[in-house]
């Protein structure tokens, strides 16, 4: 046992040193991805840059996995069979404001941790896999990868997101996207309005119904929408009208319940106006995040070893949604965040895009890469710890 502990200490020190050695290259890769901001499923330069870097360092790289041109799977095997730990990279940008979610840092955190681990895997059992996951901001590429079996043999998954605070527990909401369409009857709005059926009235009544619904749901619920079609001209009773909504809640079961109530609002509007309803739930729903607390506590311990201050989740903080939630339902997962700027720094802003390429941002990237690599070494080298992770996952609600 003493020899095992000594080896673990040696390997932990080695991955820290390796990330430090890679510093300049990781910063360069981050800056390149940042300056070549690419939208989801169009991240050709970013994905190839990462895949080539991993391949050059001994990873076996499969490109265009799960039917997506910009997805990849890079594998580095240890000395014998053992657990498979997946480190997830994102690299899609936002329209007009570029990497205002800091995915250039997410990508290089996974890259740095993966490269550091490749130097110690010959002394460990198992495999480290770096997964290139496209279009987190749009269709949710990780969901496609789950459906394609990419996570079938994964024992644990990690991704680290830049933020305005450092914490190890992600509080993300389950989300469904809905398109609501109404079909009415067009007539002249002034001369014969009594002969028409106003589809726009049905949309407006749907909004009114949802506004009333908001008084009678849990505080974690978010329902927000826009009118996507409100008619053609004021002198024509709208024959067609439509709206698009996002429905979110802290867990997918309650989210699905609220989704059914939103549908009843639309059905009531259709009945009140005489319009015909088409209620379309888009197939790609995102789940809430099921944090594996065994992994989260281990990651927190490693952050503290590295001198990083870790904060508890802020119950008043705003919450979003991510396809990492779906991964957490498939395999034991964590989605820590690391501070790259002050508390006032807001995601999806131009200021966040600047922070994601700042010196502080790159220092945080290095700390996160080290913590990810350290946590992986701990799991690879301690079978009992990995089994504890799996038992917790098996007991999840």
C-alpha positions as CSV (number, residue, x, y, z in Angstrom):
1,X,0.0,0.0,0.0
2,X,2.9,2.3,0.8
3,X,4.3,1.8,-2.7
4,X,1.0,2.6,-4.2
5,X,0.7,5.8,-2.2
6,X,4.2,6.8,-3.2
7,X,3.5,6.2,-6.9
8,X,0.3,8.2,-6.7
9,X,2.2,11.1,-5.1
10,X,4.8,10.9,-7.8
11,X,2.3,10.9,-10.6
12,X,0.3,13.8,-9.1
13,X,3.5,15.9,-9.0
14,X,4.4,14.8,-12.6
15,X,1.0,16.0,-14.1
16,X,1.4,19.3,-12.3
17,X,4.8,19.8,-13.8
18,X,3.6,18.7,-17.2
19,X,0.8,21.3,-17.3
20,X,3.4,23.9,-16.4
21,X,5.7,22.7,-19.1
22,X,2.8,23.0,-21.6
23,X,1.8,26.5,-20.5
24,X,2.9,28.5,-23.6
25,X,1.4,26.0,-26.0
26,X,-1.9,25.8,-24.2
27,X,-2.1,29.6,-24.2
28,X,-1.3,29.7,-27.9
29,X,-4.1,27.1,-28.6
30,X,-6.5,29.1,-26.5
31,X,-5.8,32.3,-28.4
32,X,-6.0,30.6,-31.8
33,X,-9.5,29.2,-31.0
34,X,-10.5,32.5,-29.6
35,X,-9.4,34.4,-32.7
36,X,-11.1,31.9,-35.0
37,X,-14.5,31.9,-33.3
38,X,-16.7,29.3,-35.0
39,X,-20.4,28.6,-34.5
40,X,-21.7,25.2,-33.5
41,X,-21.2,22.4,-36.0
42,X,-18.9,24.7,-38.0
43,X,-15.9,24.5,-35.6
44,X,-13.6,23.0,-38.3
45,X,-10.4,24.8,-37.4
46,X,-10.8,24.5,-33.7
47,X,-11.6,20.8,-33.6
48,X,-8.8,20.0,-36.0
49,X,-6.3,22.0,-34.0
50,X,-7.2,20.1,-30.9
51,X,-7.4,16.7,-32.6
52,X,-4.0,17.2,-34.3
53,X,-2.4,18.3,-31.0
54,X,-3.6,15.2,-29.3
55,X,-2.6,12.9,-32.2
56,X,0.9,14.5,-32.3
57,X,1.2,13.5,-28.6
58,X,0.3,9.8,-29.0
59,X,-3.5,9.8,-28.8
60,X,-5.4,7.6,-31.2
61,X,-7.9,10.1,-32.7
62,X,-11.2,9.3,-34.3
63,X,-12.6,12.2,-36.3
64,X,-16.2,12.9,-37.4
65,X,-17.7,10.7,-34.7
66,X,-21.4,10.5,-34.0
67,X,-22.1,11.8,-37.5
68,X,-20.8,15.3,-36.7
69,X,-17.9,16.6,-38.8
70,X,-16.4,18.6,-35.8
71,X,-16.7,15.9,-33.1
72,X,-13.7,13.7,-32.2
73,X,-12.7,11.0,-29.8
74,X,-9.0,10.9,-28.7
75,X,-7.8,7.9,-26.6
76,X,-4.6,7.2,-24.7
77,X,-4.4,3.8,-23.1
78,X,-2.6,2.9,-19.9
79,X,-0.5,-0.2,-19.2
80,X,-3.6,-2.5,-18.7
81,X,-7.3,-2.4,-18.9
82,X,-9.1,-0.3,-16.3
83,X,-11.5,2.6,-16.0
84,X,-12.1,5.1,-18.8
85,X,-12.2,8.7,-17.8
86,X,-13.5,11.2,-20.4
87,X,-12.4,14.9,-20.4
88,X,-14.8,17.0,-22.4
89,X,-13.8,19.8,-24.7
90,X,-16.2,22.5,-26.1
91,X,-15.1,25.0,-28.7
92,X,-18.2,26.5,-30.3
93,X,-18.6,30.3,-30.2
94,X,-21.6,32.6,-30.0
95,X,-22.9,34.7,-32.9
96,X,-21.4,38.2,-33.1
97,X,-19.8,38.1,-29.7
98,X,-17.4,35.1,-30.2
99,X,-16.1,33.2,-27.2
100,X,-18.3,35.0,-24.7
101,X,-18.8,31.7,-22.9
102,X,-15.1,30.9,-22.7
103,X,-15.2,27.7,-24.7
104,X,-11.6,28.3,-25.8
105,X,-10.7,27.8,-22.2
106,X,-12.9,24.7,-21.8
107,X,-11.1,23.2,-24.8
108,X,-7.6,23.9,-23.5
109,X,-8.4,22.7,-20.0
110,X,-9.3,19.3,-21.4
111,X,-6.3,19.4,-23.8
112,X,-3.9,20.3,-21.1
113,X,-5.2,17.7,-18.6
114,X,-5.3,15.0,-21.4
115,X,-1.7,15.7,-22.5
116,X,-0.4,15.7,-18.9
117,X,-2.1,12.4,-18.2
118,X,-0.7,10.8,-21.3
119,X,2.8,11.1,-19.7
120,X,1.7,9.0,-16.7
121,X,-0.7,6.6,-18.2
122,X,2.0,4.0,-18.9
123,X,2.1,3.6,-15.1
124,X,-1.7,3.4,-14.7
125,X,-4.5,1.0,-15.7
126,X,-7.2,2.4,-17.8
127,X,-7.7,5.0,-20.6
128,X,-8.0,8.7,-20.8
129,X,-10.3,10.0,-23.5
130,X,-10.5,13.6,-24.7
131,X,-13.9,14.1,-26.4
132,X,-14.4,17.0,-28.7
133,X,-18.1,17.9,-28.3
134,X,-19.5,20.4,-30.8
135,X,-22.4,22.9,-30.6
136,X,-23.1,23.1,-26.8
137,X,-24.7,26.4,-27.4
138,X,-27.1,25.1,-30.1
139,X,-28.3,21.5,-30.7
140,X,-26.3,20.0,-27.8
141,X,-23.7,17.8,-29.5
142,X,-23.1,15.7,-26.3
143,X,-26.7,14.4,-26.6
144,X,-25.9,13.1,-30.2
145,X,-22.7,11.5,-28.9
146,X,-24.7,9.8,-26.0
147,X,-27.2,8.5,-28.5
148,X,-24.4,7.3,-30.8
149,X,-22.8,5.2,-27.9
150,X,-19.7,7.4,-27.4
151,X,-20.2,7.3,-23.7
152,X,-21.0,3.6,-23.5
153,X,-17.7,2.5,-22.0
154,X,-17.0,5.7,-20.0
155,X,-16.7,5.4,-16.3
156,X,-16.5,9.1,-15.3
157,X,-16.7,12.4,-17.2
158,X,-15.4,15.9,-16.4
159,X,-15.6,19.3,-17.9
160,X,-14.6,22.7,-16.4
161,X,-16.3,25.9,-17.3
162,X,-14.9,29.5,-16.8
163,X,-17.1,31.7,-14.7
164,X,-17.1,34.6,-12.2
165,X,-16.7,32.2,-9.3
166,X,-15.0,28.9,-8.5
167,X,-17.2,26.1,-7.4
168,X,-17.4,22.3,-7.9
169,X,-21.1,21.8,-8.1
170,X,-23.0,22.9,-11.2
171,X,-26.6,23.9,-10.7
172,X,-28.1,23.6,-14.2
173,X,-31.7,23.5,-15.3
174,X,-33.4,20.9,-17.4
175,X,-34.8,22.5,-20.6
176,X,-37.2,21.7,-23.4
177,X,-37.8,23.9,-26.5
178,X,-41.3,24.3,-27.8
179,X,-42.8,25.7,-31.0
180,X,-46.5,26.7,-30.8
181,X,-48.3,27.3,-34.1
182,X,-51.9,28.5,-34.6
183,X,-53.9,28.4,-37.8
184,X,-56.8,30.8,-38.2
185,X,-58.7,32.4,-41.0
186,X,-57.6,35.5,-42.9
187,X,-60.2,38.1,-43.7
188,X,-60.2,41.9,-44.1
189,X,-59.6,43.2,-40.6
190,X,-61.9,46.2,-41.0
191,X,-64.7,45.3,-43.4
192,X,-65.4,41.6,-42.3
193,X,-63.6,40.9,-39.1
194,X,-66.5,38.8,-37.8
195,X,-65.7,36.1,-40.5
196,X,-62.1,35.7,-39.4
197,X,-60.2,33.6,-36.8
198,X,-57.3,35.5,-35.4
199,X,-54.3,33.3,-34.9
200,X,-52.3,36.1,-33.3
201,X,-55.0,36.4,-30.6
202,X,-54.4,32.7,-29.8
203,X,-50.6,33.4,-29.4
204,X,-51.3,36.4,-27.2
205,X,-53.7,34.3,-25.1
206,X,-51.1,31.6,-24.7
207,X,-48.6,34.2,-23.4
208,X,-51.3,35.5,-21.0
209,X,-52.0,31.9,-19.8
210,X,-48.4,31.3,-19.2
211,X,-48.0,34.5,-17.3
212,X,-50.8,33.4,-15.0
213,X,-49.2,29.9,-14.7
214,X,-45.9,31.5,-13.4
215,X,-47.7,32.3,-10.1
216,X,-48.3,28.6,-9.4
217,X,-45.0,26.9,-10.2
218,X,-41.8,26.3,-8.2
219,X,-39.3,29.2,-8.0
220,X,-36.8,27.3,-10.1
221,X,-39.1,27.2,-13.1
222,X,-38.3,29.5,-16.1
223,X,-40.6,29.9,-19.0
224,X,-39.6,32.4,-21.7
225,X,-40.7,32.9,-25.2
226,X,-40.9,35.1,-28.3
227,X,-43.4,35.6,-31.1
228,X,-41.9,34.2,-34.3
229,X,-44.8,35.0,-36.6
230,X,-47.4,37.6,-35.8
231,X,-49.2,38.1,-39.1
232,X,-48.4,40.0,-42.3
233,X,-50.3,43.3,-42.3
234,X,-52.6,45.1,-39.9
235,X,-55.5,45.1,-42.3
236,X,-55.5,41.3,-42.5
237,X,-56.7,39.1,-39.7
238,X,-53.6,36.9,-39.0
239,X,-54.2,33.5,-40.6
240,X,-51.1,32.0,-39.0
241,X,-49.1,33.0,-35.9
242,X,-46.4,31.2,-33.9
243,X,-44.3,31.5,-30.8
244,X,-41.2,29.7,-29.5
245,X,-40.7,28.9,-25.8
246,X,-38.0,27.5,-23.6
247,X,-39.3,25.6,-20.5
248,X,-36.8,25.1,-17.7
249,X,-36.9,23.5,-14.2
250,X,-34.4,22.2,-11.7
251,X,-35.1,18.6,-12.6
252,X,-36.4,17.0,-15.8
253,X,-39.4,15.3,-14.2
254,X,-40.9,18.6,-13.0
255,X,-39.9,20.3,-16.2
256,X,-42.0,17.7,-18.1
257,X,-44.9,18.4,-15.8
258,X,-44.7,22.2,-16.5
259,X,-44.4,21.4,-20.2
260,X,-47.8,19.7,-20.1
261,X,-49.3,22.7,-18.3
262,X,-47.9,25.0,-21.0
263,X,-49.6,22.9,-23.6
264,X,-52.9,23.3,-21.7
265,X,-52.4,27.1,-21.9
266,X,-52.1,26.8,-25.7
267,X,-55.0,24.4,-25.9
268,X,-57.1,26.9,-23.9
269,X,-56.1,29.7,-26.3
270,X,-57.1,27.6,-29.3
271,X,-60.5,26.8,-27.7
272,X,-61.1,30.5,-26.9
273,X,-60.2,31.8,-30.3
274,X,-61.3,28.9,-32.6
275,X,-57.7,28.6,-34.0
276,X,-56.2,25.2,-34.7
277,X,-53.2,24.4,-32.6
278,X,-49.9,22.6,-33.5
279,X,-47.8,22.1,-30.4
280,X,-44.3,20.9,-31.3
281,X,-41.8,19.8,-28.6
282,X,-38.4,19.7,-30.2
283,X,-36.8,16.3,-29.7
284,X,-33.5,17.6,-28.2
285,X,-34.2,18.3,-24.5
286,X,-31.4,19.0,-22.1
287,X,-31.4,17.5,-18.6
288,X,-30.5,19.0,-15.3
289,X,-27.0,18.3,-13.9
290,X,-26.6,15.3,-11.6
291,X,-23.4,16.1,-9.8
292,X,-21.4,13.1,-8.6
293,X,-20.5,14.4,-5.1
294,X,-17.7,11.9,-4.7
295,X,-16.0,13.3,-7.7
296,X,-16.9,16.9,-6.8
297,X,-15.4,16.7,-3.3
298,X,-12.2,15.1,-4.8
299,X,-12.0,17.9,-7.4
300,X,-12.5,20.5,-4.6
301,X,-9.7,19.0,-2.6
302,X,-7.4,19.2,-5.5
303,X,-8.3,22.8,-6.3
304,X,-7.5,23.7,-2.7
305,X,-4.2,21.9,-2.9
306,X,-3.4,24.2,-5.9
307,X,-4.2,27.3,-3.8
308,X,-7.6,28.0,-5.4
309,X,-10.4,29.3,-3.2
310,X,-13.6,27.3,-3.7
311,X,-17.0,28.8,-3.1
312,X,-20.3,27.2,-2.3
313,X,-23.0,27.5,-4.9
314,X,-24.9,30.8,-4.7
315,X,-28.6,30.0,-4.3
316,X,-29.4,33.5,-5.7
317,X,-27.3,33.1,-8.8
318,X,-28.9,32.7,-12.2
319,X,-29.0,29.3,-13.8
320,X,-28.7,28.1,-17.4
321,X,-28.8,24.7,-19.1
322,X,-26.2,22.5,-20.8
323,X,-25.9,19.2,-22.6
324,X,-23.5,18.2,-19.9
325,X,-26.7,17.5,-17.9
326,X,-27.5,14.7,-20.3
327,X,-24.0,13.2,-19.8
328,X,-24.5,13.3,-16.0
329,X,-27.6,11.0,-16.5
330,X,-25.5,8.6,-18.6
331,X,-22.2,8.4,-16.6
332,X,-20.8,9.8,-13.3
333,X,-20.0,13.4,-14.0
334,X,-18.9,16.8,-12.7
335,X,-19.1,20.2,-14.2
336,X,-17.0,22.5,-11.9
337,X,-16.4,26.2,-12.8
338,X,-13.4,28.4,-12.3
339,X,-13.2,32.1,-11.8
340,X,-11.7,34.1,-14.7
341,X,-12.9,37.5,-13.5
342,X,-14.8,39.5,-10.8
343,X,-18.2,38.6,-9.5
344,X,-19.8,41.2,-11.8
345,X,-18.5,39.4,-14.9
346,X,-21.5,38.1,-16.8
347,X,-21.5,35.2,-19.2
348,X,-22.4,35.7,-22.9
349,X,-21.1,39.3,-22.8
350,X,-18.3,41.0,-24.6
351,X,-16.5,41.5,-21.3
352,X,-16.6,37.7,-20.7
353,X,-15.1,37.2,-24.2
354,X,-12.2,39.5,-23.2
355,X,-11.8,37.8,-19.9
356,X,-11.5,34.4,-21.6
357,X,-8.3,35.5,-23.3
358,X,-6.9,37.5,-20.4
359,X,-3.9,36.6,-18.3
360,X,-6.1,35.8,-15.4
361,X,-8.2,33.6,-17.7
362,X,-5.2,31.6,-18.8
363,X,-3.9,31.3,-15.2
364,X,-7.3,29.8,-14.3
365,X,-7.2,27.5,-17.3
366,X,-3.8,26.1,-16.0
367,X,-5.2,25.6,-12.5
368,X,-8.3,23.8,-13.9
369,X,-6.2,21.6,-16.2
370,X,-4.1,20.6,-13.2
371,X,-7.1,19.9,-11.0
372,X,-8.7,17.8,-13.7
373,X,-5.4,15.8,-14.2
374,X,-5.0,15.3,-10.4
375,X,-8.6,14.1,-10.0
376,X,-8.0,11.7,-12.8
377,X,-4.8,10.3,-11.3
378,X,-6.7,9.8,-8.0
379,X,-9.5,7.9,-9.7
380,X,-7.1,5.8,-11.9
381,X,-4.9,4.9,-8.9
382,X,-7.6,4.1,-6.3
383,X,-10.0,1.3,-7.3
384,X,-12.0,1.8,-4.1
385,X,-12.5,5.5,-4.9
386,X,-13.7,4.7,-8.4
387,X,-16.1,2.1,-7.0
388,X,-17.5,4.7,-4.6
389,X,-18.1,7.0,-7.6
390,X,-20.0,4.2,-9.4
391,X,-22.0,3.3,-6.3
392,X,-23.2,6.9,-5.9
393,X,-24.2,7.0,-9.5
394,X,-26.1,3.8,-9.3
395,X,-28.1,5.2,-6.3
396,X,-29.1,8.5,-8.0
397,X,-32.8,9.2,-8.1
